[in-house]
Structure formats: structure tokens, C-alpha cells
Amino acid sequence: MNDPIFRPLHTAAILIAILLAVVLVATQVPPAMQRTVIEALVKLIVVVGLYIFVGNSGVFSFGHVAFMAIGGYMSAILTLSPERKHTLLALPAALEALQLPWPVALPIVLVAVGLIALLIGWPLCRLRGIALPMATFALLVITYVIASNWQQVTGGRQALVGLPRFTGLWVAFGGAAIAIVVAALYAMTRHCLMLRCSRESEVAAAATGIDLERERLIAFVLSAMVAALGGVLFSHFIGTITANSFYLDLTFVTLTMLVAGGMRSLTGACLGVAVIAFVAEVFRAIERGVSLGDVTIAAPPGLQEIALAVILLAILILRPEGLLGSYEIGLPRRHAASRPMAAKQEG
């Protein structure tokens, strides 16, 4: 198991063990702190999904939050009670009467999102240069506009409320563990290695016969499904879903987490989530205010976003590759002897 090909599994095992320790500690803290941990675990799923595509391809994507929205709305439609759907939406009779338990609805949603990502990604992954990131941003905007105005299916600007709230500490931990394992298993495939080759040089990769469009499309679909998993768990964590929940704010935060930790490293992605979640919680508390006797001192609204932007700018200037760069946590390597016995005899 010391073969380098298994190192992604070593990394995944250590990261999951760390997350398990965090969750066990979180079971002993107040509910408010538990909610913070759950939210961070859900965002970790999305950031790992981003890492699968962005980290391995070197191409930024501003559209993965769109797949969160698609997954969240699909899960809401499949799990909401018929009475609530009849009140809020105008669905076909068969779909309105359908109510699935979440363990059944979840795989259906992920497969559906994978097919949608395949259809969307096929033309997108043929783009080059800045055109591909801009196209993913267009995907985010289109999804937001549709979700905000398709009253019959999404409820439009009216929130869909009453979603089953099944995302607790252990469900969020399970989702994060699955995302990390998926990223590690993908890293062990030849498809990931070829995609990383294209990340370093598209021209050299094409010269060696690598099908760049195919490798990007595989990573794009897989990362979209992981992001959709985060969207489902996020929606069923807060118990409601609106188009505004899956737009620029969440896109900025998740990309900041990925870049801050190191977008070429699964360990860096996890570290980025931890650092940014901690900083955001600190500044959120400052915005709420600190009571000093009869006086409450509070920072103006928006300080949290400004702080995250400053942190991102500082990291890009001082550590362009993120806090960890390409480093991955793992088991110690065994070093071979410096020289074989035959060489000693010759000496």
C-alpha cells in the first residue's frame, strides 16, 4: 500500500479521520455551533466538487453552484408533500402526487444532474482560454434567472418551504466523506492523470494524443454530481430553498475556500474550508456585536465579505498557489537504501 498510486487513498483516509474527530467534538457543543459545523461540512462537499474539475484541469468554473441549485430544486420537488406542492407549485398531476423518501430521491437527483452536466459540458468543454470560465458564469446566471422566474416548477422568487430537514451532523459528515473518497478514487485513474497533463500544457497534452475535451468532460460531470450532493444536503439543512441561496455569494465563498487552501490539493481544499469558515464565523460574530455592559459594539454589515476578499487578495499575492500549494497529507514514505550492496563492493 506504499505504492504512490495509493497515496490519494491515504490522504482521503486521514482527512476523513480528521473530519470524524471534528464531528465527535461537535456532538458535545451547543446547537448553534453544531449548525456552523454542518454548514462547513456541506460547503466542503461543494469545494471538493470544484477541486475535481478546477484543481485537476486548471480551468476556473463559476457555474458549479448552478448544479447545487438544480440538485436542491429536484430534491425539493421529489420529497415535498403533495399538499405543499399543490399550494406552492403547478406541477403535472403525476409529479405532484409523487413523494419519495430522501434516500431514494438522492441517487435519482445525482444521476439526473450528471446527465444534465453531460449535455451542458459537451459544448462547454470544447472552449479554450477565458471562454470556458466565462461560459460557466453564463451557466450560473441562466440557472439563477430560470429559478427566479419559473413559478410553476421552482416557485419563482417565493421560497419553497417545508422541505424534510434530514441534514444533521452525521449526514453531513457522510456526504463529505463520500465526496473525499470520490475525489481520491478519481485521482487514481488515468483520466485524472491525463487531465493534469493538459493542465500543465494543453499543447503538449494534445501532441501526446490526449483527448482534452473528453477528459475535461469526465471531470466536469463528476464534479457537477458532487456539487449537486452539496446542494441537496444544503437545501434539506435549512429546510427551504430560494434562487438567491445559490448565486454570487455562495459562488464567491466556495471559490475563495478552494483558492485559499490550494486548488491543486485535496488537503488544501479541506484546509481552505476550515480557514475561511472560521474567519467568516468570527466576523459574523463581530457584525452581530459585542456587549459591553449596556453598550453593544457592532461592525457595519458587509464586513465579513470585505474580510474574505482581503484574505483572498493577500493569499493570491503572497501564496499564489494557496496555503498548501500541491501538498497532500499522507502516510510517511519508505526511503530505499542510498546505495545497493554491489556499489559498496565496487568501492
Secondary structure by P-SEA (a helix, b strand, c coil): cccccaaaaaaaaaaaaaaaaaaaaaaaccaaaaaaaaaaaaaaaaaaaaaacccccccccccaaaaaaaaaaaaaaacccaaaaaaccccccccccccccaaaaaaaaaaaaaaaaaaaaccccccccaaaaaaaaaaaaaaaaaaaccccccccccccccccccccaaaaaaaaaaaaaaaaaaaacaaaaaaaaaaacaaaaaaaccaaaaaaaaaaaaaaaaaaaaaaaaaaaacccccccccaaaaaaaaaaaaaaccccaaaaaaaaaaaaaaaaaaaaaaaccccccbbbbcccaaaaaaaaaaaaaaaacccccccccbbbbcbbbbcccccaaaaaac
